[in-house]
Amino acid sequence: MGKAKKQKQIHQMTIRQWETAFPDEDACCAYLVGHRWPKGIACPRCGNVKVFPVSTKPWSWQCYECDPKGESYRFSHLVGTIFENTNKPLRDWFRVIHLMLTSKKGMSALQIHRMMGFGSYRTAWFMCHRIRVGLANEDFRKLMGIVEVDETFVGGKAKNRHWDKRGGGGGTGGIGSGKAAIAGAATRKGNVVARVIDNVRAATLTEFVRESVSTKVSLLCTDQWVGYKHLNKDFPHASVDHSRGQYVVGAVHTQTIEGFWSLIKRGMMGTFHKVSKKYLPLYIAEFQFRYNNRENEDIFGEAIKGC
C-alpha cells in the first residue's frame, strides 16, 4: 500500500513574527497604508491619486481636486477604516486582531481586557466588535461543487430567562425554545456561509440557499427537515434522514457544516459564554472569516484589507 498523502501544514503568523513585523507604531501605519492602497495612495473621497503629504502631520495627505469650491481635503491613513477616530494606538488594534485570529474558538473581550491591560472592559468590547464588523466585509461568491446546508440554534433557553424576556418561547430546545436560528452552507474542503435567520420555515431557508448557493452546484446535501423539501425545484438535492440513523449515504452527508457548528458552539460555551441575539451576526462573521481563511498563511493581512 502506498503512503498516505501528507497534509500541508499551514503556518500562520506567530507572536515572535508579529513582534518582528510591528516593532513600533510607524511599522503598523506603513503596513496599513500598503494593504489599503497597494497601487498608491488615493483620496478616499474622489479617488484622486495626485495627493500631497502634510509636512506637519505624519501619515496625512492633502487632496485639492475633490472639493468643487476649491477647498482642499485632508485625510489620514485611518479615514474610512474601523480605526477612525480611535484614541488607541494602531499597534494595540493590530495586537487585538492577531489575538482574535489565532484563537480557533475566539477570544472574549474580557480576556482581551486582561491581556492588553486596557483601563476598562468597555474599551476591549468596543474594539472586538469593530474588528468583527471589518471581518464581515469580505467578498462573497456563491458556493459551487458539493454543498452541504444545515441549520442550528444558539443561545440560552427561553424557560431560563427572566419572565419578561422569554418572548413566548417555552420549548426545551430548537424550535420554540427561544434560541437564535442560524443557517449555514459549506462546500466540501472549501468555504462556509452562515447567517442568523428569523425562523427555519421553508421560505426562509429557501431564500438563504438561493442567496448562498449557485444553481450550477453539483450536489446539495441536507437532512430531512421539512424546510428543505422544495429545494429539488432549483438544485440537484439529496438528503440523509438522521431520525432513521442515516448520517452518510455515499457522497450525501452534512458532516462538514456540522463540524463548523461545533466550532461555533464550543466557542459560545467555552469562550464567550453569553451572546445576545443583537450581536450574534458579528460573532458568526468572525467564526466564518477564521474558517474560510484556515489555510491562508496571511490571514492577518486579509483581515487588514477588510478593515
Disulfide bonds with the S-S distance in Angstrom:
none
